[in-house]
Amino acid sequence: MNGIVSWFAKNAVAANLLMIVAFIGGTMAFINLEREFFPTALVNGASVDMTWQGASPQDVESELIVRLEESVADIDGLKRITSVAREGSGSVFIEAENSTDMAWFIDEVTRRVNRINQFPDAAFEPQIRQWEAQNWFFGMAVHGDVDARTLKRTAEEIRDEMALLPGGQRALVDAVLTEEVSIEVTEESLRRYGLTFMDVANAVRTNSINSSGGRVQTETGDVSIQTRELGDTADDLNRSSFRKPWMAASSASAMSPTSSTALSMRTLRPPMTVSRRPLSS
């Protein structure tokens, strides 16, 4: 060490040149350094999320979660599997060893999940994503002497306004109750219109849908044909008109939820969940 210091002391030009090279190199590296407002770090793990609307947590566990777990249980580098079944959806959390090549691991999980062909027809396609570690900038609590639905609406409005600010694109609303739309029909109304409960259920199921009709090629480009009639709120259902299949199109005996026949309500309720114990390799 003393020899190096003494050599630079005797050769001032070489020491100055080395300092200049180090300064220029550091400046160039700082300019080209990737910067993010909210930096993220990849974590050794992946999540598989699936949605099955209307299914109970028990059905989600038996029809979705178990099959996902069995498909990835013997992947090389697997450390732990943890699953959660909720009403209408489920998630499988797959943790990998620190030495695992995550690019290969994600590809292997995707390949095995896509190979499953026994999911229910009504279930949506699995969504696979690698874990990311993010640091939150700040949190905000919304409270007041109002009902839970008003608090949720207010929080969503604040979230939308914050998302317009620079760096606020990741703003989200957390710790809210799930909303549910219910249709209540009285026995008197069913008898009056000659309907059964299954007639009402089938009318909602067949009329309140989003459907794709394919594409039509034109001279100016392709045109997508879609039907967007999914009733997501009570107002959407109140604007619908349900008919029995055997009624004529001109029949005046249409059943509309806006009359005394049915009542659409939107309520808030806590979600039902079923948690599974971790499975370690």
C-alpha positions in Angstrom: 0.0 0.0 0.0 2.9 2.4 0.9 4.5 1.6 -2.5 1.3 2.6 -4.4 0.9 5.9 -2.4 4.5 6.8 -2.8 4.4 6.0 -6.6 1.4 8.4 -7.0 3.2 11.0 -4.9 6.1 10.9 -7.3 3.9 10.8 -10.4 1.4 13.6 -10.0 0.3 13.6 -13.6 -0.8 9.9 -13.5 -2.7 10.5 -10.3 -4.5 13.5 -11.8 -5.4 11.5 -14.9 -6.8 8.6 -12.9 -8.9 11.1 -10.8 -10.3 12.7 -14.0 -11.1 9.3 -15.5 -12.9 8.2 -12.3 -14.8 11.5 -12.2 -16.0 11.3 -15.8 -16.9 7.6 -15.4 -19.0 8.3 -12.2 -20.7 11.2 -13.9 -21.7 9.1 -17.0 -22.9 6.3 -14.8 -25.1 8.6 -12.7 -26.6 10.1 -15.9 -27.5 6.7 -17.3 -28.7 5.3 -14.0 -32.3 4.1 -14.2 -34.5 6.1 -11.8 -38.1 5.4 -10.7 -40.5 7.4 -8.6 -41.6 4.2 -6.8 -38.8 1.6 -7.4 -39.8 -2.0 -7.4 -37.8 -5.1 -6.7 -38.6 -8.6 -8.0 -39.0 -11.3 -5.3 -38.5 -15.0 -5.7 -42.2 -16.0 -6.0 -45.2 -16.0 -8.2 -49.0 -15.8 -7.8 -51.7 -17.5 -9.8 -55.1 -15.8 -9.5 -58.4 -17.2 -10.8 -62.0 -15.8 -10.8 -65.1 -17.9 -10.8 -68.1 -15.6 -10.2 -70.8 -16.9 -7.9 -68.7 -19.9 -6.6 -68.5 -20.5 -2.8 -65.0 -20.7 -1.2 -65.4 -24.4 -0.8 -66.1 -24.9 -4.6 -63.2 -22.6 -5.4 -60.9 -24.7 -3.2 -61.9 -28.0 -4.7 -62.3 -27.0 -8.3 -59.5 -24.4 -8.7 -57.0 -24.3 -5.8 -56.4 -28.0 -5.5 -55.8 -28.5 -9.2 -53.4 -25.5 -9.3 -51.5 -26.8 -6.3 -51.2 -30.3 -7.8 -49.8 -28.9 -11.1 -46.9 -27.0 -9.5 -46.2 -29.1 -6.4 -43.1 -30.8 -7.9 -41.4 -27.9 -9.6 -37.6 -27.7 -9.1 -36.6 -24.9 -6.7 -40.1 -24.8 -5.0 -39.9 -23.6 -1.4 -43.5 -23.2 -0.2 -47.1 -23.0 -1.6 -49.8 -21.0 0.2 -53.4 -20.7 -1.1 -56.5 -18.6 -0.3 -60.0 -19.4 -1.5 -62.5 -16.6 -1.5 -66.1 -16.3 -2.6 -65.8 -16.0 -6.4 -62.0 -16.1 -6.7 -58.9 -17.9 -5.4 -55.1 -17.3 -5.3 -52.1 -19.6 -5.1 -48.9 -18.1 -3.8 -45.8 -20.0 -5.0 -42.5 -19.2 -3.3 -39.2 -20.2 -4.8 -35.7 -20.8 -3.4 -33.3 -17.8 -3.5 -31.0 -19.6 -5.9 -33.8 -20.3 -8.4 -33.7 -18.8 -11.9 -36.9 -16.8 -11.8 -37.2 -16.5 -15.6 -37.2 -20.3 -15.9 -39.4 -20.6 -12.8 -42.2 -18.3 -14.2 -42.1 -20.0 -17.5 -42.4 -23.4 -15.9 -45.4 -22.3 -13.7 -47.1 -20.8 -16.8 -46.6 -24.0 -18.8 -47.9 -26.2 -16.1 -51.0 -24.1 -15.3 -51.9 -23.7 -19.0 -51.7 -27.5 -19.3 -54.7 -27.9 -16.9 -57.9 -28.6 -18.9 -60.3 -29.5 -16.1 -61.3 -26.0 -14.8 -65.1 -25.2 -14.7 -66.4 -23.6 -17.9 -67.5 -20.5 -16.1 -64.0 -19.8 -14.6 -61.8 -17.1 -16.1 -58.3 -17.8 -17.4 -55.6 -18.0 -14.7 -53.5 -14.8 -14.2 -49.9 -15.5 -13.4 -47.5 -12.8 -12.2 -44.1 -12.6 -10.5 -44.0 -11.0 -7.0 -42.8 -7.4 -6.7 -41.7 -5.6 -3.6 -42.9 -2.0 -3.5 -42.6 0.7 -0.9 -45.7 2.8 -0.2 -45.3 6.6 -0.1 -48.1 7.3 2.3 -51.6 6.1 3.3 -54.8 7.9 3.9 -57.9 6.9 5.9 -61.4 8.0 5.0 -63.9 8.1 7.8 -67.1 9.9 8.8 -70.6 9.5 10.2 -72.0 8.0 7.0 -72.8 4.5 5.7 -70.0 2.1 4.3 -71.1 2.6 0.7 -70.7 6.4 0.9 -67.3 5.9 2.4 -66.3 3.6 -0.4 -67.5 6.0 -3.1 -65.6 8.8 -1.5 -62.4 6.8 -1.3 -62.8 5.8 -4.9 -63.2 9.5 -6.0 -60.0 10.4 -4.0 -58.2 7.5 -5.6 -59.2 8.7 -9.1 -58.0 12.2 -8.4 -54.7 11.1 -6.9 -54.1 8.8 -9.9 -54.0 11.9 -12.1 -51.0 13.4 -10.2 -47.4 12.6 -11.3 -46.4 9.4 -9.7 -49.9 8.6 -8.4 -50.8 6.0 -11.0 -50.4 3.2 -8.4 -53.0 4.7 -6.0 -55.5 2.1 -4.8 -58.4 1.6 -2.4 -57.9 -1.0 0.3 -59.9 -2.5 3.2 -63.3 -2.1 1.6 -66.3 -4.5 1.6 -67.4 -6.3 -1.5 -70.6 -5.0 -3.2 -73.4 -7.2 -4.2 -76.5 -6.6 -6.3 -79.6 -8.6 -5.2 -83.0 -9.0 -6.9 -85.9 -9.8 -4.6 -89.2 -11.0 -6.1 -92.4 -11.5 -4.1 -94.6 -14.6 -4.5 -97.6 -12.4 -5.3 -95.6 -10.8 -8.2 -94.6 -14.2 -9.5 -98.2 -15.5 -9.5 -99.4 -12.2 -11.2 -97.1 -12.7 -14.2 -97.2 -16.5 -14.3 -93.5 -16.7 -13.6 -91.3 -19.0 -11.5 -88.0 -18.2 -9.7 -86.1 -20.0 -12.5 -87.7 -17.8 -15.1 -86.4 -14.7 -13.3 -82.9 -16.2 -12.8 -82.7 -17.3 -16.5 -83.8 -13.9 -17.7 -81.0 -12.2 -15.7 -78.5 -14.8 -16.8 -79.3 -14.6 -20.5 -79.9 -10.8 -20.7 -77.3 -9.4 -18.4 -74.1 -10.5 -20.2 -71.1 -9.2 -22.2 -70.6 -11.2 -25.4 -68.3 -11.0 -28.3 -69.6 -11.6 -31.9 -66.3 -11.7 -33.7 -64.9 -9.3 -36.2 -66.0 -7.9 -39.6 -63.4 -7.0 -42.2 -64.0 -3.7 -44.0 -62.1 -1.5 -46.3 -61.0 0.8 -43.5 -60.1 -2.0 -41.1 -61.5 -4.7 -38.8 -64.6 -3.9 -36.8 -65.3 -5.8 -33.5 -68.9 -6.8 -32.7 -69.7 -6.9 -29.0 -72.7 -6.8 -26.7 -72.1 -4.9 -23.5 -75.3 -5.6 -21.5 -73.8 -6.8 -18.2 -75.8 -5.3 -15.3 -73.2 -4.2 -12.7 -75.4 -1.9 -10.6 -79.0 -1.8 -9.4 -79.7 1.1 -11.9 -78.5 -1.2 -14.8 -80.9 -3.9 -13.8 -83.7 -1.4 -13.2 -83.4 -0.4 -16.9 -83.6 -4.0 -18.1 -86.9 -5.7 -19.2 -87.3 -9.4 -18.7 -89.8 -11.6 -20.7 -90.8 -15.2 -20.6 -89.5 -17.1 -23.6 -93.0 -17.9 -24.8 -94.3 -14.3 -24.8 -94.7 -12.5 -28.1 -92.4 -9.6 -28.8 -95.4 -7.2 -28.7 -96.8 -8.5 -25.5 -97.4 -5.9 -22.9 -96.9 -8.3 -20.0 -93.2 -7.5 -19.7 -91.7 -7.8 -16.2 -89.5 -4.8 -15.1 -87.7 -4.5 -11.8 -88.9 -0.9 -11.5 -92.5 -2.1 -10.8 -93.6 -3.9 -7.7 -92.6 -7.2 -9.2 -88.9 -7.0 -8.2 -86.6 -4.8 -6.2 -82.9 -4.3 -7.0 -80.6 -3.4 -4.2 -76.8 -2.9 -3.9 -75.4 -4.0 -0.5 -72.0 -4.3 1.1 -70.9 -7.5 2.8 -67.6 -9.0 4.1 -66.1 -11.6 1.8 -65.9 -15.2 2.7 -62.5 -16.8 2.6 -60.9 -20.2 3.1 -57.2 -20.3 3.8 -55.1 -23.4 3.2 -52.0 -24.3 5.2 -48.6 -23.8 3.4 -47.2 -26.8 1.5 -43.5 -27.0 1.6 -41.4 -29.0 -0.8 
